């Protein structure tokens, strides 16, 4: 009975800072939240009748009204202490959802979202209400915008398709950041913003250009290894082809000692370089004064960093490194004996990941069925032994891969492919395999707006296959003529 909202929040915060979660202290605090806490817009709670019958109907509330800051502090502490009390989380989520714009600060929104992200809990109603509160705010500072964007991106993982407020929220944050002079955006915050947009496959070209300018105006010494890794990974994920930015990042990377990076940062850099390999070659040619030679300095740095940190990498990192090594082999870049020895372990990690994420969708099953009706032998979800990639459909008789690219292969609201998709297509073709790509907007919808009929789907597939086979014949004829 001596507790109140602010005291409870401060006690929880102190416990989280100390890393202590003794049940004798934590349990009463959580009980008080569940039974006493109310929001500033909630009606007062009536106190229960006491033993002597006093205070019947007395309003209990003033000391237990939780403002936005109190809710954020409590949730943040509960995330740190790994509290598993669903009722307490639900109670605070409900209070947060009823907050009004003048009752919450930008930093409070970030704290609330970040707590749910750290707890691994997806709460769609909370995401929506926090987004709507964020949309009402103007004059965002870069730290708060980066915090909210990252917290939202992490908290929304597992929520399925993007909420209808997601595009509006990130468009609003981008517009706010465009009002901030580039020289006031630090590299770390630029990287955090890019990371958040990349996590949700949101590509805002105006913001990308603004953040690129902010990063490029800094000397290489201002770009620490983690920032370089984050920016490279985010821009590669969104398939941003920004040669001046790649040049600035490469300069910082080449000045970085191998031991200054973490194993995961090296894995992220390796994967990004695999995606951006064509752009690295363009940059290298420009750096070499137009000579038609590819300076392998960045690739060499990554190769040495991989060898240095390999023993400490997680399987997910090995999977990323595999795509770097695969790209090097397909591009004819000789690998050192140390890297050759790592290939099989990296390929195994990548193949395992490919199998784990190989999910057959309804359109993919329709593509497979249509190919069979056309008379082709089809292997579904075939994992290629050389590359480790999982192919939606493989036609062994004509060495041809058919991929159905759904919406997640593209930046939100666009037909711009994501970096991972572009890299896979390039690697498949570099292996000498034919590739047919069926985009989701080609398959399901015809010009009339109706679902395509089986006959229309078959015609689409056959025309794409014919085009690939024709190019193959022309390439063979050209090679024969040259010989």
C-alpha positions in Angstrom: 0.0 0.0 0.0 3.0 2.3 0.3 3.9 1.9 -3.4 3.0 4.2 -6.2 3.6 4.3 -10.0 6.8 6.4 -10.0 8.2 4.5 -7.0 7.5 1.1 -8.7 9.1 2.3 -12.0 12.2 3.5 -10.1 12.6 0.3 -8.1 12.3 -1.8 -11.2 14.8 0.3 -13.0 17.2 0.0 -10.1 16.8 -3.8 -10.1 17.5 -4.0 -13.8 20.6 -1.8 -13.5 21.9 -4.1 -10.7 20.9 -7.2 -12.6 19.0 -8.5 -9.6 15.6 -10.1 -9.8 14.9 -11.5 -6.3 11.3 -12.8 -6.4 10.7 -11.4 -2.9 11.0 -7.9 -4.3 10.0 -8.4 -7.9 6.7 -10.2 -7.2 5.1 -7.5 -5.1 6.1 -4.9 -7.8 4.5 -6.9 -10.6 1.4 -7.6 -8.5 1.1 -3.9 -7.8 1.3 -3.1 -11.6 -1.4 -5.7 -12.4 -3.8 -4.6 -9.7 -3.1 -0.9 -9.1 -1.7 0.7 -12.2 -3.9 2.8 -14.4 -3.2 5.2 -17.3 -3.8 8.9 -17.3 -6.9 8.4 -19.4 -8.4 5.5 -17.4 -11.2 5.9 -14.8 -10.1 5.7 -11.2 -10.1 2.2 -9.6 -12.4 1.7 -6.6 -10.6 0.5 -3.5 -11.9 -2.8 -2.1 -13.8 -2.9 1.2 -11.3 -3.2 4.1 -11.8 -5.4 7.1 -13.4 -2.6 9.1 -15.5 -1.4 6.2 -13.6 1.8 5.8 -12.8 3.5 2.4 -15.7 1.8 0.6 -15.8 3.2 -2.9 -12.9 5.4 -2.3 -11.1 6.3 -5.4 -7.6 4.9 -5.7 -5.7 6.3 -8.6 -3.8 9.6 -8.4 -0.6 7.9 -7.1 -1.0 5.0 -9.5 -1.4 7.0 -12.8 1.4 5.9 -15.1 2.6 8.4 -17.6 4.4 7.4 -20.7 7.8 7.6 -19.0 6.7 5.3 -16.2 5.4 2.7 -18.7 8.6 2.9 -20.7 10.8 2.5 -17.6 8.8 -0.4 -16.2 8.7 -2.2 -19.6 12.5 -1.6 -20.2 13.3 -3.0 -16.7 11.1 -6.0 -17.2 12.8 -6.8 -20.5 16.2 -6.5 -18.9 15.2 -8.8 -16.0 13.5 -11.2 -18.5 10.2 -11.1 -16.7 7.8 -13.7 -18.1 4.6 -12.4 -16.4 2.2 -12.1 -19.4 -0.4 -10.3 -17.3 2.0 -7.5 -16.3 3.1 -7.1 -19.9 -0.5 -7.0 -21.1 -1.5 -4.5 -18.4 1.3 -2.1 -19.3 0.7 -2.6 -23.1 -3.0 -1.6 -22.5 -2.0 1.5 -20.6 0.5 2.4 -23.4 -2.1 2.0 -26.1 -4.4 4.5 -24.4 -1.8 7.2 -24.1 -2.4 10.5 -26.0 0.2 12.5 -27.9 0.7 15.1 -25.1 1.3 12.3 -22.6 4.3 10.7 -24.2 7.7 11.8 -25.5 9.5 10.4 -28.5 12.0 8.7 -26.2 9.1 7.0 -24.3 7.8 5.6 -27.6 11.3 4.2 -28.3 11.6 2.7 -24.8 8.2 1.0 -25.0 8.8 -0.5 -28.4 12.4 -1.5 -27.5 11.2 -3.4 -24.5 8.8 -5.5 -26.5 11.6 -6.1 -29.1 14.1 -7.2 -26.4 11.5 -9.5 -24.9 10.8 -11.1 -28.3 7.1 -10.3 -28.0 5.1 -9.2 -31.0 2.1 -7.0 -30.0 0.4 -5.8 -33.1 -2.1 -3.4 -31.4 0.8 -1.8 -29.4 2.8 -1.4 -32.6 -0.1 0.3 -34.2 -0.8 2.7 -31.3 2.9 3.6 -30.9 3.1 4.3 -34.6 0.1 6.6 -34.5 1.6 8.4 -31.6 5.0 8.8 -33.4 3.2 10.1 -36.5 1.7 12.9 -34.4 5.2 14.1 -33.3 7.2 16.8 -35.1 10.8 18.0 -34.7 12.3 14.6 -34.2 16.0 14.5 -33.1 18.2 12.0 -34.9 18.8 9.8 -31.8 15.1 9.5 -31.0 14.2 8.8 -34.7 16.9 6.1 -34.9 15.8 4.6 -31.6 12.1 4.4 -32.7 12.9 3.1 -36.1 15.1 0.3 -34.8 12.8 -0.6 -31.9 9.8 -0.8 -34.3 11.7 -2.9 -36.8 12.8 -5.3 -34.1 9.5 -5.4 -32.3 7.6 -6.1 -35.5 9.6 -9.2 -36.5 7.3 -12.1 -36.7 4.2 -9.9 -37.2 3.8 -11.1 -40.8 3.0 -8.6 -43.5 3.8 -5.0 -42.6 1.1 -3.1 -40.7 -0.8 -0.5 -42.7 0.8 2.2 -40.5 4.4 1.0 -41.2 4.9 2.7 -44.5 3.4 6.0 -43.1 5.6 5.8 -39.9 8.9 5.3 -41.8 7.9 7.8 -44.4 7.3 10.3 -41.6 10.6 9.5 -39.9 12.4 9.9 -43.3 10.8 13.3 -43.9 11.8 14.4 -40.4 15.4 13.3 -41.0 15.6 15.2 -44.3 15.1 18.4 -42.3 18.3 17.7 -40.3 21.5 18.9 -41.9 23.7 16.0 -43.0 26.7 17.2 -40.9 24.5 16.8 -37.8 23.9 13.1 -38.4 26.7 11.0 -36.8 27.9 7.8 -38.6 26.5 5.6 -35.8 23.0 7.1 -36.0 23.1 7.0 -39.9 23.9 3.3 -39.6 21.1 2.7 -37.2 18.6 4.4 -39.4 19.8 2.4 -42.5 19.6 -0.8 -40.5 16.0 -0.2 -39.4 14.8 0.6 -43.0 16.7 -2.5 -44.3 15.2 -4.8 -41.7 11.7 -3.9 -43.0 12.7 -3.8 -46.7 11.8 -0.1 -46.9 13.7 1.8 -49.5 13.5 5.6 -49.3 15.9 6.9 -51.9 15.8 10.5 -50.6 16.8 9.4 -47.2 19.4 7.0 -48.6 21.0 9.9 -50.5 20.9 12.1 -47.4 22.5 9.5 -45.1 25.1 8.7 -47.8 26.1 12.4 -47.8 26.3 12.4 -44.0 28.6 9.4 -44.1 30.8 10.5 -47.0 31.6 13.9 -45.4 33.3 12.2 -42.5 36.9 11.2 -42.6 37.6 7.4 -42.6 38.8 7.5 -39.0 35.2 8.5 -37.9 33.8 5.3 -39.4 34.3 2.6 -36.8 34.3 -1.1 -37.9 30.8 -1.8 -36.6 29.4 1.2 -38.4 31.0 0.2 -41.6 29.6 -3.3 -41.3 26.1 -2.1 -40.5 26.1 0.4 -43.4 27.5 -2.1 -45.9 25.0 -4.8 -44.8 22.0 -2.4 -44.9 22.8 -0.9 -48.3 23.5 -4.4 -49.7 20.2 -5.7 -48.3 18.4 -2.9 -50.1 20.6 -3.3 -53.2 21.7 0.3 -53.1 24.3 1.0 -55.8 26.1 4.0 -54.4 29.6 4.1 -55.7 30.8 7.2 -53.8 29.5 5.6 -50.5 31.2 2.3 -51.3 34.4 4.2 -51.9 34.2 5.9 -48.5 33.4 2.7 -46.7 36.1 0.8 -48.5 38.7 3.5 -47.5 37.6 3.1 -43.8 37.6 -0.7 -44.1 41.1 -0.9 -45.6 42.4 1.1 -42.7 40.8 -1.2 -40.1 43.0 -3.8 -38.3 41.4 -7.3 -38.5 41.3 -7.7 -34.7 39.2 -4.5 -34.4 36.2 -6.2 -35.9 33.9 -8.7 -34.3 33.3 -12.1 -36.0 29.7 -11.2 -36.9 30.7 -7.8 -38.3 33.2 -9.6 -40.6 30.4 -12.0 -41.7 28.1 -9.1 -42.4 30.9 -7.4 -44.4 31.6 -10.6 -46.3 28.0 -11.0 -47.2 27.6 -7.4 -48.3 30.7 -7.7 -50.5 29.2 -10.8 -52.1 26.0 -8.8 -52.9 27.9 -5.7 -54.1 30.7 -7.5 -56.0 29.8 -5.8 -59.4 29.7 -2.4 -57.7 33.1 -3.1 -56.0 34.6 -3.8 -59.4 33.2 -0.6 -60.8 34.7 1.3 -57.8 38.0 -0.5 -58.2 38.2 0.4 -61.9 37.5 4.1 -61.1 40.1 4.0 -58.4 42.7 2.6 -60.8 42.3 5.7 -63.1 40.1 3.9 -65.6 42.4 0.9 -66.2 40.4 -2.2 -66.9 41.6 -4.0 -63.9 39.7 -4.9 -60.7 41.6 -3.9 -57.6 41.1 -6.8 -55.2 42.1 -4.9 -52.1 38.7 -5.0 -50.4 38.1 -8.7 -51.3 41.6 -9.5 -50.0 40.9 -7.6 -46.7 37.6 -9.6 -46.3 39.4 -12.9 -47.1 42.0 -12.2 -44.4 39.4 -11.1 -41.9 37.4 -14.2 -42.5 40.4 -16.4 -42.0 41.3 -14.5 -38.8 37.8 -14.7 -37.2 36.5 -18.0 -38.7 36.9 -20.1 -35.5 34.6 -17.7 -33.6 31.8 -17.4 -36.1 28.3 -18.7 -35.5 26.6 -20.9 -38.1 24.7 -17.9 -39.4 28.0 -16.1 -40.0 29.5 -19.1 -41.8 26.4 -19.1 -44.0 27.1 -15.5 -45.0 30.7 -16.2 -45.6 29.8 -19.1 -47.9 28.1 -16.7 -50.3 31.2 -14.5 -50.3 33.4 -17.6 -51.1 31.0 -18.8 -53.7 31.0 -15.5 -55.5 34.7 -15.4 -55.5 35.0 -18.8 -57.0 32.3 -18.1 -59.6 34.1 -14.8 -60.5 37.4 -16.7 -61.0 39.1 -15.2 -57.9 41.7 -17.6 -56.6 41.2 -18.5 -52.9 44.1 -18.9 -50.4 44.6 -22.4 -49.1 43.3 -21.3 -45.7 40.0 -20.2 -47.3 39.7 -23.3 -49.5 39.9 -25.4 -46.3 36.9 -23.4 -44.9 34.6 -23.9 -47.9 33.0 -27.2 -47.0 32.1 -26.1 -43.5 30.6 -22.8 -44.8 28.7 -24.6 -47.5 27.3 -27.0 -45.0 26.0 -24.2 -42.8 24.5 -22.4 -45.8 22.8 -25.6 -47.1 21.3 -26.3 -43.7 20.0 -22.7 -43.6 18.5 -23.1 -47.1 16.7 -26.3 -46.1 15.4 -24.6 -42.9 13.9 -21.6 -44.8 12.7 -23.5 -47.8 8.9 -23.0 -47.6 6.7 -23.9 -50.4 4.0 -21.3 -51.1 0.7 -21.8 -52.9 1.9 -19.9 -56.0 5.1 -21.9 -56.0 3.1 -25.1 -55.9 1.0 -23.7 -58.8 4.2 -23.0 -60.8 5.4 -26.6 -60.2 2.1 -28.1 -61.3 2.0 -25.9 -64.4 5.5 -27.1 -65.4 4.5 -30.7 -65.0 1.4 -30.1 -67.2 3.8 -28.7 -69.8 5.7 -32.0 -69.7 8.8 -31.1 -67.8 10.5 -33.2 -65.1 10.4 -31.0 -61.9 12.4 -31.3 -58.7 10.8 -29.1 -56.0 13.0 -27.3 -53.4 16.1 -28.9 -54.8 19.2 -28.0 -52.9 22.1 -27.5 -55.3 25.2 -29.3 -54.2 27.7 -26.8 -55.5 26.1 -23.5 -54.4 24.0 -24.8 -51.5 21.0 -22.7 -52.8 17.5 -24.1 -52.6 15.7 -23.8 -56.0 12.0 -23.5 -56.1 11.8 -25.7 -59.1 14.7 -27.4 -61.0 14.3 -28.9 -64.5 17.2 -31.3 -64.7 16.6 -32.3 -68.3 17.4 -28.8 -69.5 19.5 -27.6 -66.6 17.1 -24.8 -65.8 16.0 -23.2 -62.5 12.6 -21.6 -62.1 12.2 -19.2 -59.2 8.9 -17.7 -58.0 9.7 -14.3 -56.4 7.0 -13.2 -54.0 6.6 -9.8 -52.4 9.4 -10.4 -49.8 11.9 -10.5 -52.6 11.3 -6.8 -53.3 11.5 -3.5 -51.4 8.1 -2.6 -49.8 5.7 -1.1 -52.3 8.0 -1.4 -55.3 9.4 -3.8 -57.9 13.0 -3.2 -56.9 14.6 -6.5 -55.9 16.4 -6.9 -52.6 20.1 -7.6 -52.6 19.9 -11.2 -51.6 17.6 -11.9 -54.5 19.8 -10.2 -57.0 22.9 -12.1 -55.7 21.1 -15.4 -55.9 20.1 -14.8 -59.5 23.7 -13.7 -60.4 25.2 -16.8 -58.8 22.7 -19.2 -60.5 23.5 -17.8 -63.9 27.3 -17.8 -63.2 27.0 -21.5 -62.5 25.9 -21.9 -66.1 22.4 -22.8 -65.3 19.4 -21.3 -67.1 17.2 -19.1 -64.9 13.5 -18.3 -65.2 12.1 -15.8 -62.7 8.4 -15.5 -62.2 7.5 -12.3 -60.3 4.4 -12.4 -58.2 2.7 -9.6 -60.1 3.1 -11.6 -63.3 1.7 -14.8 -62.0 -1.5 -14.0 -60.1 -2.9 -11.0 -61.8 -3.6 -10.4 -65.5 -4.3 -7.1 -67.2 -8.0 -7.5 -66.4 -7.4 -7.8 -62.7 -8.6 -11.4 -62.6 -6.6 -14.3 -61.4 -4.6 -15.8 -64.3 -6.1 -19.1 -65.6 -4.0 -22.3 -65.7 -3.7 -21.9 -69.5 -2.4 -18.3 -69.1 0.1 -19.4 -66.4 1.4 -22.2 -68.6 1.8 -19.8 -71.5 3.7 -17.4 -69.3 6.1 -20.1 -68.2 6.6 -21.5 -71.6 7.4 -18.1 -73.1 10.0 -17.5 -70.4 11.6 -20.9 -70.8 11.7 -20.4 -74.6 13.5 -17.1 -74.2 16.2 -18.6 -71.9 16.7 -21.6 -74.3 16.9 -19.2 -77.3 19.6 -17.1 -75.5 21.5 -20.3 -74.7 21.5 -21.3 -78.4 22.6 -17.9 -79.5 25.5 -17.9 -77.0 26.6 -21.4 -78.2 26.5 -20.3 -81.8 28.5 -17.1 -81.0 31.1 -19.2 -79.2 31.3 -21.6 -82.1 31.8 -18.7 -84.6 34.6 -17.2 -82.4 36.4 -20.6 -82.3 
